[in-house]
Amino acid sequence: MGSLQQDPSGNYHACFRLGGKRFKRSLHTLSEEHARTLLGRIEENARLAERGRLIIPERADIPTFLLSDGKLGLPVALPETVTLSQLIERYEASLPPGSLEESPATRFAFTPAT
């Protein structure tokens, strides 16, 4: 049902078909044994999906969904990183006009280093 491919860096990729569509996903491992275990998990979950025992959500990332045993529908999204200058801009934009008192500390604008 599925196969393993190894890229030039040594990482294994799982290749499989589901519903007539081909998928290829990095397994993020250099170990062939671990890659075979993960491929087995994908194949078993694909069989369950074909039998209707595992329902794949409409907008799910299929390889991620099958690798996670049906727990993750989308790839994990990391939170946005905010720089200090972005934080200051957001803070100043959230203040109502005239809410800051004029003082020597507020007369000078923050200039981020580039």
Rosetta blueprint (number, residue, H / E / L):
1 M L
2 G E
3 S E
4 L E
5 Q E
6 Q E
7 D L
8 P L
9 S L
10 G L
11 N L
12 Y E
13 H E
14 A E
15 C E
16 F E
17 R E
18 L E
19 G L
20 G L
21 K E
22 R E
23 F E
24 K E
25 R E
26 S E
27 L L
28 H L
29 T L
30 L L
31 S L
32 E H
33 E H
34 H H
35 A H
36 R H
37 T H
38 L H
39 L H
40 G H
41 R H
42 I H
43 E H
44 E H
45 N H
46 A H
47 R H
48 L H
49 A H
50 E H
51 R H
52 G L
53 R L
54 L L
55 I L
56 I L
57 P L
58 E L
59 R L
60 A L
61 D L
62 I H
63 P H
64 T H
65 F H
66 L H
67 L H
68 S L
69 D L
70 G L
71 K L
72 L L
73 G L
74 L L
75 P L
76 V L
77 A L
78 L L
79 P L
80 E L
81 T L
82 V L
83 T L
84 L H
85 S H
86 Q H
87 L H
88 I H
89 E H
90 R H
91 Y H
92 E H
93 A H
94 S H
95 L L
96 P L
97 P L
98 G L
99 S L
100 L L
101 E L
102 E L
103 S L
104 P H
105 A H
106 T H
107 R H
108 F L
109 A L
110 F L
111 T L
112 P L
113 A L
114 T L
